[in-house]
């Protein structure tokens, strides 16, 4: 096995890594860790990842890496040159930019809704509260929708590493149980991603958080 991943498949961060591994055809071994699986607070694990979080990667040469976007970048650079990792520096910067944007802008807008509806259901959440939370998503989703109205994927005509964090958070958005504003370009993009077996298997069909 070329790569070992400590993570549970319900982890949204780990889903990005598993999706990338399958897209790249990289053999790997998974060790369940985090939440109900435990392990992340053990001295052996903390020696690999002092944050006590998942995922953690260990490559076959002993290199250890944590932070899911960093892991996706590493895998793309090592195993996906010219594919998930574009050869052209400009296109590579473009796709890299969308990875950072997902963390700094899209995820902070969408996750509060996920937490209060799904992860830790909040009985005090009112329709007005939900409306206000959804309003916080309008700007980032419009930015992304505008970009995807002009291209099939975030950095052009082919899937790159930048699509992986965005694909994860959009699956979370579309899975939330309420009627959403219409973003036709996002719906088309999401449908396009779902035709990819690795995305369907590791993100859309991922088990619930346990």
Helices and strands as residue ranges (DSSP letters): E 3-6, H 12-24, E 28-31, G 35-37, H 43-48, E 56-59, E 64-66, H 68-79, H 89-101, I 102-106, H 107-114, I 115-119, H 127-135, H 138-148, H 162-175, H 184-194, H 197-199, I 200-204
